[in-house]
């Protein structure tokens, strides 16, 4: 009986050690070449409307994660604007690529915008600093004010 308990403890310890050193396990490192995808892979938006895209990562074991610090970019800002969180807003008719990057992973999705928006994209507000009767606008996170 004692040998059986010892064997069970050894199997448990080995399993725990493998999980803790796995890239997807607790405290594990991110794999060197994760595979990133964007959902949806393509979309059509009317000008002025918005849609949320989601980035997922699969590690070498096929485990999926949803990273929170993904950078989003539109290859053509006059067609669509991409904001933090994967929100894409159509601006004017045309096509663009939405690019998501996270660490050393990258994925793209194609966006077609139909029509033209009569409003500017909803960009984050920029802080204003008042000094000596003058107002200075300070862009943050690469935003244009």
N, C-alpha and C positions, 0 to 999 in steps of 0.2 A: 504494500500500500504506500509506503514511504517513497519508493522508487517512482510510482505512478504520480504522486504529488510533485515530486522533483521534476519529472518530465513535463507535467502541465505548467509548472512555474517557468521552466526553460522556454517552452513554446510561447507562453504569454510574454516573457521578457523580450524574446527575439522579435515577436510581432510588434510590440510597442516600440522597440528600437528602430525597426524598419519604418514605421509610421512617422516617427519623429524626425528621421533623416530624409524622408521622402520629400521631393520638391513641393508636393501638394499637402504634405503633412504639417502638423504644428511646428512652427518655427523653421520650416524647411526653406531652402533657397528657391527662387523662381528659376525654372529651367532656362537654359541659354537660348533655346529656339522655340518659344511657345507659338502656337498657331492661333491667329486672331481672325475672327469673322465679324461682320456687321449684319445686323438684321434690321430692316429688310435689306437685301442686296441691291435692290433698285426700287425707285419710287417715282411717281408723278405727282407734282404739287401744283395747285393753282397759285399764281402770284399773290403774295400776302398771307398765305396760309402756312402753318407750321406742322412739323411732324417730328416725332422722337425716334431716334435710331439707338440701337443697343449694341455694344461691343462685348464679345465673349472671347475668352482665352481657353484653349485646350492645351494641357501639358502633355509630355511624352507618354503619360499613362492614360490619356484620354479623359482626364478629369477636367470639368468645366468650372471656370471662375468668371465673375463679373467685376472687373477692376473698376475702381471708383475714380482713379486719377488719369483717365484717358484724355488725351488732347484731341480736339476736333478741329478740322480745317476744311474749307471749301476751296477747290482749285480755281474757281471763278466767282469771286465775291459779288460781281454784278448780277449773277444769276441766282445764287442762294448764299445765305450766311449760315455758318455753323457756329453754335455756341456751346458752352460748357454743358455737360450732361447729355450731349448728343441731339440737342434740339436744332433742327434745320428749318429755316424760313425761306420760302420762295420769294424772289424779288422781281425778276423779269424773265421773259421767255428765253429758253435755251437749255443747255445741258451742262452739268458740272460733275465733278467727282467729289465725294465727301470722303475725307481721309481721317482715319482714326489711328493714333499711335499710342503705344503704352510700352515703356521701357524699350526693348529691341524688337517689338512686334508692330506690324502695320497691316491695315486692311482698308479697302476702298469700297464704296457703293456709288452707283450711278443715280443721279437725280435729274429728272426732266421737269422744268418749270413751264407751265402753260400760262399765257396771259402776262400781264404786268401789274405789279402792286402799285397802288397810289400812295402807299405810306412807306417810310423808311423802316428797315428791320429794327426789331426791339433789341437794342444793344444795352448792356448794363449802364446804369447811370454813372457818370464820372463825378468825383468829388470836386467841389469848388473851394478855393482858398481865397479869402478876402485879406488884402493887405494894402494899406495906404489908399483906400478908396478904389482899388482895382481888383478885378475878379480874375482868378487864374484857374483854368480847368485842367485837371490832371488825369490823363487816361490811365486806366489800370488794366492789367492782363492783356495788353496789346490792343485794347479796344480803341475805337475812334470815337471821339465825342463830338 
